[in-house]
Amino acid sequence: MDFWINEEHVVVQRKDEDEESMRRLGESGYYQVQAESLGALFRDLRSRFGRCESKVYIDRKDGTTRAIGWVFRRQTTSREAYLEGDPHICQQWVTVLKVAPRTVYEYAEV
């Protein structure tokens, strides 16, 4: 099966034992991946990004929510290239589409 995923990269900084702050580094943009199933995609992402700590949700117009992805969390090592310095906690917010993304434009009348 084909899926399209977007990864948002977030660095978590601990202020103290009970408080954390997050800094968003950027996102990948949607790209196509292949997996046998949604479960197989999840297992592949978990092996790359660490444990799953939550799902990503969107709000619907009727007031309910819908799960559209996962939040993965792991401790990085100091030799990982995209951030230098001490090891830190990194989250990947991954959203999943089952069809190719499309852009809808709503033009202003001029």
Protein Blocks (a to p, Z undefined) as FASTA:
>chain_A
ZZdddddddddddfblmbccdddfbdebjaddddfblklmmmmmmmmnopcfbdcddddf
kopacdfbdcddddddfkbmkbgcjdddddddddddfbdcddddddddZZ
